[in-house]
Amino acid sequence: MARRVTRVKMANDGTVSSANKEKPVTQSLSNSPPSTGRAGSKKAAASKASNTAPRSKTLARKSTEKKKDADTSTKATKRKREVAPKQEDSKDMAAPALKKPKAKQPSTKKESTHKSEDAHDPLPAASIIDAPDNSPPTKQSRKKKTNPYGLTPGISPYPNWPHPTAQECEEVNSLLSSLHGTIKPPETIPNASRTVAGCGEVPCVLDALIRTYLSAATAGRNSNRSFQGLLEEFKEQKTGMGKGSVNWDEVRKSDVSRCFEAIKSGGLAVVKSRNIKRILDMVHEENVEARRTEASEKSGTKEEEEEEKEEGPPLTLDHLHSLPTDVAFAHLLRYPGVGVKTASCVTMFCLRRPSFAVDTHVFRLAKWLGWVPPHATRDTTFMHCEVRVPEEL
């Protein structure tokens, strides 16, 4: 009975919403505070109004703030539109005042005439040398390194290292002679071998260089196979200092693939075949240039010139015999793939000059004997021993 009475009273008051009517009676009774009659409904309405009041205030504040922001942005845009034409007008007004440098025109003309006169006169040599070249380097303008290995002929990289002494070198030489016998350099260089690549002990300098390069970074049997493959693939040299060896001019004229197939059994054929072709091309260019300079110095008859054109310039490096040791050594290092050890072997065995060639085994023994510091390299070991070891040994 009590539940029905409350329902009737709330219906008469008209304060219950449709959402509250759908809720169960138990929930409405438990959530709503006890109220009797119209007084209770007024209190509920007052509490709802008090809860919604702060929300409405915050919404009103936000709307007013948005309006203020919009007003300020519109005012700023209006100001910019008004200021822009004023600035342009001010520039237009000030433009005539900025055109005063007309009086300086005579001075600029004088400078231009002075420069044009200097342009016709040749510059002194000092100014040409000291003028910096800011242009980007091209393939033709790039200079090759004259000393790529940092060699210092006659100067040791370890001047304070006291080993090896002359006495220590004599002791090592006597020990090796007791095991292998005394070895003396031959009076004449033997003829080129057809089976052994060797390390430069042949009469032709170009032949010695490529033979020694074939023996680099590989065993002797591998380099021998490579050289024999070249002899089978290409013609044999019939005349000249390289008689009995490979005709290197035929190798130069052929394709790299043929050279690769000939030496592939010896290892490192990709790199070595490419470098051999480049060496031969460089030597050919040097020989052509040398012939041109000789022809310009002495004018020969037309018959001699025609014979030279038909035969072509010889492919040779034998002119290195007439150069000083340091100059010839540096010239050999210009060719691709040729290192300090290869150049030293050619200098010692072919050019017959004293040189301390350092390969892997010599380098290991030199460090073990204490002839060089522990941090030394193969190239610095060569430079140090080149100075310390007596030439007769």
C-alpha positions in Angstrom: 0.0 0.0 0.0 2.8 2.4 0.8 4.4 1.9 -2.7 1.1 2.7 -4.5 0.7 5.8 -2.3 4.1 7.2 -3.3 3.5 6.4 -7.0 0.3 8.4 -6.9 1.8 11.3 -5.1 4.8 11.5 -7.5 2.5 11.3 -10.5 0.4 14.2 -9.1 3.4 16.3 -8.5 4.7 15.8 -12.1 8.4 15.8 -11.1 9.3 12.2 -12.2 10.7 12.0 -15.8 9.9 9.3 -18.3 13.3 7.8 -17.7 12.7 7.5 -14.0 9.3 5.9 -14.7 10.9 3.1 -16.6 13.3 2.3 -13.8 12.2 -0.3 -11.2 10.5 1.0 -8.1 13.1 -0.5 -5.8 15.9 1.5 -7.5 13.9 4.8 -7.4 13.2 4.3 -3.8 16.7 3.4 -2.9 18.4 6.3 -4.9 15.8 9.0 -4.2 15.8 10.6 -0.8 12.7 10.2 1.2 10.3 13.0 0.5 6.7 13.7 1.3 4.4 15.7 -1.0 5.3 18.8 -2.8 8.1 19.8 -0.4 10.1 16.8 -1.4 9.7 17.5 -5.1 10.9 21.1 -4.7 14.0 20.0 -2.9 14.9 17.6 -5.7 14.4 20.3 -8.3 16.6 22.7 -6.3 19.3 20.1 -6.1 19.3 19.5 -9.8 19.4 23.1 -10.6 22.4 23.5 -8.2 24.2 20.7 -10.1 23.6 22.1 -13.6 24.4 25.7 -12.6 28.3 25.4 -12.7 28.1 23.5 -16.0 26.2 26.2 -17.6 28.7 28.8 -16.3 31.7 27.0 -17.7 30.0 26.6 -21.1 29.2 30.3 -21.1 32.8 31.2 -20.3 34.2 29.0 -23.1 31.9 30.5 -25.6 32.9 34.0 -24.6 36.6 33.1 -24.8 36.1 31.7 -28.3 34.4 34.9 -29.4 37.2 37.0 -28.0 39.8 34.9 -29.9 37.9 35.3 -33.1 37.6 39.0 -32.6 41.3 39.4 -32.0 42.2 37.3 -35.1 40.0 39.3 -37.3 41.4 42.6 -35.9 44.9 41.4 -36.6 44.2 40.4 -40.2 42.5 43.8 -40.7 45.6 45.6 -39.4 47.9 43.6 -41.7 45.8 44.5 -44.7 45.8 48.1 -43.7 49.6 48.2 -43.0 50.6 46.4 -46.2 49.6 49.1 -48.6 51.0 51.7 -46.3 54.4 50.0 -46.4 54.3 49.8 -50.2 53.4 53.4 -50.4 56.3 54.3 -48.1 58.6 52.2 -50.4 57.3 54.0 -53.4 57.8 57.3 -51.7 61.3 56.4 -50.6 62.4 54.9 -53.9 63.5 58.2 -55.5 65.6 59.0 -52.4 67.5 55.6 -52.8 68.5 56.3 -56.4 71.2 58.7 -55.3 74.2 56.5 -56.2 74.0 57.8 -59.8 76.8 60.2 -58.9 79.1 57.1 -58.3 78.8 55.9 -61.9 82.1 57.5 -63.1 84.0 55.6 -60.4 82.5 52.3 -61.4 83.4 52.9 -65.0 87.0 53.6 -64.1 87.2 50.4 -62.1 85.7 48.4 -65.0 88.1 50.0 -67.5 91.0 49.3 -65.2 90.1 45.6 -64.9 89.7 45.3 -68.6 93.1 46.7 -69.2 94.6 44.2 -66.7 92.8 41.4 -68.3 94.8 41.9 -71.6 98.1 42.1 -69.8 99.8 38.8 -68.8 99.9 38.0 -65.1 103.3 37.5 -63.5 104.4 34.0 -62.7 104.2 34.4 -59.0 100.5 35.4 -59.1 99.7 32.5 -61.3 101.3 30.0 -58.9 99.8 31.6 -55.8 96.3 31.9 -57.2 94.1 29.2 -55.5 92.2 26.8 -57.8 88.7 26.4 -56.5 87.4 24.5 -59.5 86.2 20.9 -58.8 88.8 18.3 -59.7 88.3 16.3 -62.9 89.7 13.0 -64.1 92.3 14.8 -66.2 93.3 17.4 -63.6 93.8 14.8 -60.8 97.5 14.3 -60.2 98.9 10.9 -59.4 100.7 10.5 -56.1 104.4 10.6 -56.7 105.2 8.8 -53.4 102.2 6.6 -52.5 104.1 4.5 -49.9 105.8 7.5 -48.2 109.3 6.2 -49.0 112.2 8.2 -47.6 115.3 7.1 -49.5 118.4 7.2 -47.3 116.4 8.0 -44.2 115.2 5.4 -41.7 111.7 5.8 -40.3 113.2 4.6 -36.9 116.4 6.7 -36.6 116.8 5.9 -32.9 116.5 2.1 -33.4 120.1 0.8 -33.2 119.5 -2.6 -34.9 120.6 -4.2 -37.1 124.2 -3.4 -36.7 126.8 -4.4 -39.3 128.1 -7.1 -37.0 124.6 -8.6 -36.6 124.1 -8.6 -40.4 127.4 -10.4 -40.8 126.4 -13.1 -38.3 123.1 -13.8 -40.1 124.8 -13.9 -43.4 127.4 -16.5 -42.1 124.6 -18.6 -40.6 122.7 -18.7 -43.9 125.9 -19.4 -45.9 126.6 -22.4 -43.7 123.2 -23.8 -44.5 122.7 -22.9 -48.2 126.3 -22.1 -49.3 127.7 -18.8 -50.3 125.6 -17.2 -53.0 127.1 -14.6 -55.3 125.2 -12.6 -57.9 125.8 -13.8 -61.5 128.0 -11.8 -63.8 125.3 -11.8 -66.5 121.5 -12.1 -66.2 120.4 -15.5 -67.5 118.0 -15.9 -70.4 114.2 -15.9 -69.7 112.9 -19.2 -68.4 109.8 -20.8 -70.0 108.8 -22.7 -66.9 109.6 -20.5 -63.9 108.0 -17.1 -63.4 110.7 -16.1 -60.9 111.2 -12.7 -59.2 112.7 -10.6 -61.9 115.9 -12.5 -62.8 115.5 -11.9 -66.6 117.1 -9.4 -69.0 113.9 -7.5 -70.0 112.7 -5.1 -67.4 109.1 -5.3 -68.5 109.2 -9.1 -68.5 110.8 -9.0 -65.0 108.1 -6.7 -63.7 105.1 -8.8 -64.9 106.8 -12.1 -63.8 107.4 -10.7 -60.3 103.8 -9.3 -60.2 102.5 -12.8 -61.0 104.5 -14.2 -58.1 103.0 -11.7 -55.6 100.6 -13.0 -52.9 100.8 -16.6 -54.1 103.0 -19.7 -54.0 105.7 -20.3 -56.6 103.9 -23.2 -58.2 100.8 -21.1 -58.8 102.8 -18.2 -60.4 104.6 -20.8 -62.6 101.2 -22.1 -63.8 100.0 -18.6 -64.6 103.1 -17.8 -66.6 103.0 -21.1 -68.6 99.3 -20.4 -69.4 100.3 -17.0 -70.8 103.0 -18.7 -73.0 100.4 -21.2 -74.3 97.8 -18.5 -75.0 99.9 -15.8 -76.6 102.8 -15.8 -79.0 106.5 -16.0 -78.0 108.8 -13.1 -78.2 111.3 -13.9 -81.0 113.6 -10.9 -80.8 114.9 -8.3 -78.4 115.7 -8.4 -74.7 112.5 -10.5 -74.0 113.4 -13.2 -76.4 112.0 -16.6 -75.4 109.3 -15.0 -73.1 105.7 -13.9 -73.6 105.0 -11.4 -76.4 103.6 -8.7 -74.1 102.5 -6.6 -77.0 100.1 -9.3 -78.1 98.8 -9.5 -74.5 98.2 -5.7 -74.6 96.3 -5.9 -77.9 94.1 -8.7 -76.8 91.0 -8.6 -74.5 91.2 -8.9 -70.8 89.2 -12.2 -70.9 92.0 -14.0 -72.7 94.5 -12.9 -70.1 92.2 -14.0 -67.4 91.7 -17.5 -68.9 95.5 -17.9 -69.3 96.3 -17.1 -65.6 93.2 -18.3 -63.8 94.9 -21.5 -62.6 97.3 -19.4 -60.5 94.7 -17.5 -58.4 93.7 -13.8 -58.2 93.2 -13.9 -61.9 90.5 -11.2 -61.9 92.7 -8.5 -60.4 96.0 -9.6 -61.9 94.6 -9.8 -65.5 93.2 -6.3 -65.2 96.4 -4.8 -63.8 98.6 -6.6 -66.3 96.5 -5.0 -69.1 96.7 -1.6 -67.4 100.5 -1.9 -67.0 101.0 -2.7 -70.6 98.8 0.1 -71.8 100.7 2.6 -69.6 104.0 1.4 -70.9 102.8 1.7 -74.4 101.6 5.3 -73.9 105.0 6.2 -72.3 106.9 4.7 -75.3 104.7 6.6 -77.8 105.3 9.8 -75.9 109.1 9.1 -75.8 109.2 8.5 -79.5 107.3 11.8 -80.2 109.8 13.8 -78.2 112.7 12.1 -79.9 111.2 12.8 -83.3 110.7 16.5 -82.4 114.3 16.8 -81.3 115.8 15.2 -84.4 114.0 15.4 -87.8 114.4 12.1 -89.6 113.7 11.3 -93.2 110.3 10.3 -94.5 111.4 6.7 -95.0 112.5 6.3 -91.4 109.2 7.8 -90.1 107.1 5.4 -92.3 109.1 2.4 -91.0 108.5 3.5 -87.4 104.8 3.9 -88.1 104.6 0.4 -89.6 106.6 -1.3 -86.8 105.1 0.8 -84.0 106.9 1.8 -80.9 108.6 -1.0 -78.9 107.0 -2.1 -75.6 109.9 -1.8 -73.2 111.1 -0.4 -69.9 114.8 -1.0 -70.5 115.4 2.8 -70.2 115.2 2.3 -66.4 118.8 0.9 -66.5 120.0 4.5 -67.2 118.1 6.1 -64.3 119.3 6.5 -60.7 118.1 3.8 -58.3 115.6 6.0 -56.4 114.1 7.4 -59.6 113.8 3.9 -61.2 112.3 2.5 -58.0 109.7 5.3 -57.9 108.9 4.8 -61.5 108.1 1.2 -61.0 105.7 2.1 -58.1 103.6 4.1 -60.6 102.1 1.0 -62.2 98.9 -0.6 -60.8 99.4 -3.6 -58.5 103.1 -3.0 -58.1 104.2 -2.6 -54.4 107.4 -2.1 -52.6 108.4 -5.7 -52.6 107.8 -6.2 -56.3 109.7 -3.0 -57.2 112.6 -4.0 -54.9 112.9 -7.5 -56.5 113.0 -5.9 -60.0 115.6 -3.4 -58.8 117.8 -6.1 -57.3 117.5 -9.0 -59.8 117.0 -7.2 -63.1 118.5 -3.7 -62.7 121.3 -5.3 -60.5 121.2 -2.6 -57.8 121.5 -3.3 -54.1 118.0 -3.5 -52.5 116.6 -5.2 -49.4 113.4 -6.9 -50.6 111.0 -7.7 -47.7 108.5 -10.4 -48.2 106.3 -12.1 -45.6 109.1 -14.4 -44.4 111.8 -11.7 -44.3 109.4 -9.4 -42.4 108.7 -12.1 -39.8 112.4 -12.9 -39.2 113.3 -9.2 -39.0 110.8 -8.7 -36.2 111.9 -11.9 -34.5 115.6 -10.8 -34.6 114.7 -7.4 -33.2 115.9 -5.5 -36.3 112.7 -3.3 -36.3 110.3 -2.1 -33.5 107.3 -4.3 -32.8 104.9 -1.9 -34.4 106.8 -1.8 -37.7 105.2 -2.7 -41.0 106.6 -4.4 -44.1 107.2 -1.0 -45.9 108.8 0.6 -42.9 110.9 -2.5 -42.4 112.1 -2.2 -46.0 113.0 1.5 -45.5 114.8 0.8 -42.2 116.8 -2.2 -43.4 117.6 -0.4 -46.7 119.6 2.1 -44.6 121.0 -0.2 -41.9 122.0 -3.3 -43.8 125.4 -3.0 -45.7 125.1 -2.9 -49.5 127.6 -5.7 -50.0 125.2 -8.1 -48.2 
